[in-house]
Amino acid sequence: MASASGMPGKICSSSGNLTNQYVEFSCPKCNDSNIIRCDECRKTYTRYRCSKCGFEGP
């Protein structure tokens, strides 16, 4: 998948938006799933949910 600028991006786990500015980390509970958070969701503390274990974080 590519963004409008042609740069590859990832889907934010919180907002579902395609983004090129993000952080990616393993789920703090199960460590089996990657969480992707765009800059906007990080700044506004939007909650995320792990797709494998259901862990929710800020």
Secondary structure in CASP SS format (residue, H / E / C, confidence):
PFRMAT SS
TARGET T0000
AUTHOR 0000-0000-0000
METHOD secondary structure of the structure
MODEL  1
M C 1.00
A E 1.00
S C 1.00
A C 1.00
S C 1.00
G C 1.00
M C 1.00
P E 1.00
G C 1.00
K E 1.00
I E 1.00
C C 1.00
S C 1.00
S C 1.00
S C 1.00
G C 1.00
N C 1.00
L E 1.00
T E 1.00
N C 1.00
Q C 1.00
Y E 1.00
V E 1.00
E E 1.00
F E 1.00
S E 1.00
C C 1.00
P C 1.00
K C 1.00
C C 1.00
N C 1.00
D C 1.00
S C 1.00
N E 1.00
I E 1.00
I E 1.00
R E 1.00
C E 1.00
D H 1.00
E H 1.00
C H 1.00
R H 1.00
K H 1.00
T C 1.00
Y C 1.00
T C 1.00
R C 1.00
Y E 1.00
R E 1.00
C C 1.00
S C 1.00
K C 1.00
C C 1.00
G C 1.00
F C 1.00
E E 1.00
G E 1.00
P C 1.00
END
